[in-house]
Amino acid sequence: MVSKPASVKQGKIIVLVSPSGGGKSTMKDRLMVDFPAMKFSVSATTRAPRPGEIDGEHYHFFSDTQFDEALETQQFLEWEQLFSGTRYGTLRQSVDELLQKGYFVLFDVDVKGARSLKSAFEDDALVLYLRPPSMEILKERLVERGTESTEDIEERLQRAQKEMQEALMFDATILNDDLEEAYREVRDFVKAFIEA
């Protein structure tokens, strides 16, 4: 379920989308340094925190009951159930508050979330798809991260193959092979969008 916040015209959103391990977090961290008028939309999730993750900073960690209650009261702008039953969602109120203050809100989501946000925000959304150089390199990145089981990695890879076929429907696709070159492309797209 997606609906457009009343304040959408007061700010714009930038959406980074890629398979798990595709480079969203790295790009997000660099954009946040380079664009002070940008705030990150912290998603809610039912998964357990990974080592070093802080509630409210990396994610809002919800129990299944809390997530169900948020769904019932329509607190999510978009949400999805992903790997092993884990759910993720974008909290409507926090995004709306940032937009009302004139911030550019940065999202780090999967393909379905990106489609939902583009549908809701239309021309006020820039959606950039970060494409990994190959499935083999994507698998290496996921294994090196050391945060998922072998089963989870295989599920993420299967999902990535399907998602990569949808990349063309977004505003731009950026090959994330060379980090510096990919980031320059991302930054240039974001700068042009913000200044438009």
Secondary structure, DSSP 4 states (H G I P E B T S, - for coil): -----TTGGG--EEEEE-STTSSHHHHHHHHHHH-TTEEE-PPEESSPPPTT--BTTTBEE--HHHHHHHHHTT-EEEEEE-GGG-EEEEEHHHHHHHHHTTPEEEEEE-HHHHHHHHHHHGGGEEEEEEE-S-HHHHHHHHHHHT-S-HHHHHHHHHHHHHHHTTGGGSSEEEE-SSHHHHHHHHHHHHHHHHH-
